């Protein structure tokens, strides 16, 4: 299961985070990252404590959502 497939399951098919964790227990880190991507950017900045991780998540969010989905900024 690639990160892109998990992304499609979460955002295209609308499968909740809990269900993804039940289906793919060995991919919890990637699923947790996807759950963070649902947050608006201003909330994400408050939740993530390290600048490096915040930058990584914001860039990932920008790249994944660029053409497929609309998300709150």
N, CA, C and O of each residue as an XYZ file, in Angstrom:
292
protein
N       0.850     -1.169      0.000
C       0.000      0.000      0.000
C       0.896      1.233      0.000
O       1.673      1.449      0.931
N       0.782      2.029     -1.042
C       1.584      3.243     -1.125
C       0.875      4.400     -0.424
O      -0.319      4.336     -0.134
N       1.630      5.442     -0.165
C       1.067      6.630      0.475
C      -0.018      7.236     -0.407
O      -1.041      7.700      0.096
N       0.198      7.235     -1.710
C      -0.778      7.792     -2.645
C      -2.094      7.011     -2.596
O      -3.166      7.612     -2.665
N      -2.029      5.696     -2.478
C      -3.249      4.892     -2.390
C      -3.985      5.158     -1.080
O      -5.214      5.225     -1.059
N      -3.237      5.309      0.010
C      -3.857      5.666      1.284
C      -4.531      7.036      1.183
O      -5.631      7.236      1.699
N      -3.872      7.957      0.528
C      -4.416      9.299      0.318
C      -5.736      9.225     -0.450
O      -6.712      9.873     -0.072
N      -5.769      8.445     -1.515
C      -6.991      8.301     -2.312
C      -8.118      7.663     -1.507
O      -9.272      8.077     -1.616
N      -7.787      6.657     -0.701
C      -8.807      6.027      0.134
C      -9.381      7.040      1.130
O     -10.590      7.086      1.356
N      -8.513      7.832      1.709
C      -8.935      8.783      2.741
C      -9.752      9.932      2.158
O     -10.822     10.253      2.675
N      -9.263     10.547      1.096
C      -9.875     11.770      0.596
C     -10.796     11.574     -0.601
O     -11.751     12.333     -0.761
N     -10.541     10.589     -1.436
C     -11.397     10.374     -2.596
C     -12.595      9.498     -2.235
O     -13.728      9.798     -2.613
N     -12.338      8.416     -1.502
C     -13.417      7.513     -1.129
C     -14.025      7.852      0.223
O     -15.084      7.329      0.569
N     -13.375      8.717      0.990
C     -13.941      9.192      2.248
C     -13.899      8.202      3.395
O     -14.743      8.251      4.290
N     -12.927      7.304      3.380
C     -12.806      6.324      4.460
C     -12.210      7.023      5.689
O     -11.168      7.671      5.586
N     -12.862      6.896      6.845
C     -12.362      7.564      8.060
C     -10.999      7.020      8.508
O     -10.618      5.896      8.179
N     -10.291      7.838      9.254
C      -8.965      7.485      9.747
C      -8.995      6.204     10.574
O      -8.117      5.354     10.427
N      -9.975      6.059     11.423
C     -10.092      4.870     12.277
C     -10.198      3.606     11.434
O      -9.569      2.591     11.735
N     -10.998      3.678     10.379
C     -11.175      2.517      9.500
C      -9.874      2.184      8.769
O      -9.535      1.012      8.606
N      -9.152      3.205      8.334
C      -7.856      2.958      7.679
C      -6.882      2.279      8.636
O      -6.146      1.376      8.237
N      -6.873      2.708      9.895
C      -5.978      2.094     10.879
C      -6.352      0.641     11.144
O      -5.476     -0.189     11.391
N      -7.644      0.326     11.095
C      -8.067     -1.064     11.269
C      -7.658     -1.917     10.076
O      -7.223     -3.057     10.238
N      -7.798     -1.365      8.888
C      -7.459     -2.110      7.668
C      -5.963     -2.287      7.477
O      -5.511     -3.336      7.017
N      -5.197     -1.265      7.827
C      -3.753     -1.269      7.592
C      -3.007     -0.929      8.881
O      -2.462      0.169      8.994
N      -2.967     -1.837      9.854
C      -2.340     -1.528     11.149
C      -0.829     -1.281     11.064
O      -0.261     -0.631     11.942
N      -0.189     -1.783     10.037
C       1.259     -1.586      9.902
C       1.615     -0.251      9.239
O       2.800      0.043      9.078
N       0.637      0.556      8.855
C       0.881      1.847      8.199
C       0.378      3.026      9.041
O      -0.055      4.040      8.494
N       0.436      2.891     10.367
C      -0.129      3.918     11.255
C       0.537      5.282     11.102
O      -0.130      6.311     11.213
N       1.830      5.300     10.853
C       2.518      6.584     10.718
C       2.006      7.359      9.500
O       1.753      8.561      9.585
N       1.856      6.673      8.381
C       1.353      7.336      7.174
C      -0.097      7.775      7.350
O      -0.481      8.847      6.884
N      -0.896      6.959      8.015
C      -2.304      7.295      8.246
C      -2.409      8.493      9.181
O      -3.269      9.353      8.992
N      -1.546      8.558     10.182
C      -1.533      9.713     11.089
C      -1.148     10.985     10.345
O      -1.701     12.054     10.605
N      -0.209     10.871      9.429
C       0.184     12.013      8.611
C      -0.996     12.486      7.770
O      -1.232     13.688      7.647
N      -1.736     11.543      7.192
C      -2.917     11.906      6.400
C      -3.959     12.612      7.260
O      -4.594     13.568      6.814
N      -4.131     12.146      8.483
C      -5.094     12.777      9.386
C      -4.692     14.225      9.669
O      -5.554     15.100      9.759
N      -3.399     14.480      9.807
C      -2.930     15.852     10.023
C      -3.176     16.734      8.801
O      -3.388     17.940      8.934
N      -3.146     16.134      7.617
C      -3.346     16.921      6.399
C      -4.774     17.451      6.288
O      -5.026     18.398      5.542
N      -5.697     16.855      7.015
C      -7.076     17.339      7.012
C      -7.223     18.680      7.716
O      -8.152     19.438      7.437
N      -6.320     18.962      8.612
C      -6.404     20.205      9.392
C      -6.089     21.413      8.522
O      -5.231     21.336      7.643
N      -6.776     22.530      8.759
C      -6.396     23.769      8.069
C      -4.974     24.172      8.478
O      -4.517     23.836      9.571
N      -4.297     24.877      7.611
C      -2.893     25.235      7.840
C      -2.665     26.019      9.130
O      -1.665     25.800      9.814
N      -3.573     26.924      9.468
C      -3.359     27.718     10.685
C      -3.451     26.844     11.942
O      -2.736     27.100     12.912
N      -4.297     25.837     11.947
C      -4.392     24.913     13.083
C      -3.172     23.990     13.090
O      -2.619     23.685     14.148
N      -2.764     23.554     11.913
C      -1.599     22.675     11.795
C      -0.361     23.349     12.381
O       0.463     22.692     13.018
N      -0.231     24.645     12.169
C       0.909     25.388     12.712
C       0.904     25.395     14.234
O       1.964     25.455     14.857
N      -0.273     25.335     14.833
C      -0.363     25.302     16.292
C      -0.113     23.906     16.852
O       0.393     23.764     17.966
N      -0.464     22.878     16.089
C      -0.374     21.494     16.571
C       1.041     20.934     16.446
O       1.524     20.267     17.361
N       1.704     21.197     15.333
C       3.038     20.640     15.078
C       4.084     21.540     15.720
O       4.089     22.754     15.511
N       4.961     20.937     16.497
C       5.902     21.735     17.283
C       7.226     22.015     16.583
O       7.837     23.051     16.842
N       7.687     21.136     15.713
C       8.985     21.358     15.073
C       8.808     22.005     13.707
O       7.894     21.664     12.956
N       9.687     22.935     13.399
C       9.617     23.641     12.117
C       9.846     22.702     10.938
O       9.209     22.843      9.893
N      10.748     21.752     11.104
C      11.055     20.820     10.023
C       9.834     19.967      9.674
O       9.515     19.780      8.500
N       9.168     19.462     10.682
C       7.980     18.633     10.461
C       6.838     19.466      9.880
O       6.117     18.999      8.998
N       6.674     20.678     10.363
C       5.639     21.568      9.848
C       5.870     21.867      8.371
O       4.937     21.808      7.570
N       7.083     22.182      8.018
C       7.423     22.451      6.620
C       7.144     21.236      5.753
O       6.587     21.363      4.662
N       7.527     20.061      6.231
C       7.304     18.826      5.479
C       5.808     18.587      5.256
O       5.389     18.239      4.152
N       5.013     18.774      6.300
C       3.570     18.551      6.187
C       2.897     19.576      5.273
O       2.027     19.218      4.478
N       3.290     20.830      5.378
C       2.697     21.859      4.519
C       3.044     21.628      3.052
O       2.195     21.809      2.180
N       4.280     21.232      2.774
C       4.670     20.940      1.393
C       3.954     19.701      0.868
O       3.511     19.675     -0.280
N       3.842     18.686      1.701
C       3.132     17.474      1.319
C       1.664     17.797      1.032
O       1.102     17.334      0.039
N       1.063     18.578      1.890
C      -0.332     18.973      1.722
C      -0.513     19.736      0.413
O      -1.450     19.480     -0.342
N       0.372     20.655      0.161
C       0.296     21.464     -1.053
C       0.449     20.589     -2.300
O      -0.293     20.758     -3.268
N       1.393     19.667     -2.284
C       1.633     18.818     -3.451
C       0.521     17.804     -3.684
O       0.113     17.598     -4.827
N       0.031     17.179     -2.647
C      -0.998     16.157     -2.813
C      -2.346     16.744     -3.203
O      -3.073     16.152     -4.002
N      -2.682     17.886     -2.656
C      -3.985     18.468     -2.909
C      -4.011     19.380     -4.131
O      -5.076     19.858     -4.523
N      -2.877     19.621     -4.723
C      -2.774     20.621     -5.782
C      -3.806     20.427     -6.891
O      -4.494     21.374     -7.273
N      -3.915     19.212     -7.406
C      -4.769     19.008     -8.569
C      -6.035     18.218     -8.269
O      -6.979     18.243     -9.059
N      -6.068     17.520     -7.144
C      -7.169     16.586     -6.922
C      -8.287     17.134     -6.058
O      -9.461     16.936     -6.371
N      -7.949     17.814     -4.985
C      -8.948     18.129     -3.978
C      -8.803     19.556     -3.500
O      -7.718     20.134     -3.554
N      -9.903     20.119     -3.032
C      -9.840     21.430     -2.405
C      -9.704     21.216     -0.902
O     -10.285     20.280     -0.352
N      -8.958     22.057     -0.254
C      -8.753     21.941      1.184
C      -8.718     23.329      1.799
O      -8.419     24.305      1.110
N      -9.014     23.428      3.068
C      -8.956     24.742      3.716
C      -7.520     25.212      3.864
O      -6.637     24.417      4.185
N      -7.279     26.485      3.635
C      -5.922     27.015      3.751
C      -5.765     27.571      5.089
O      -4.696     28.080      5.425
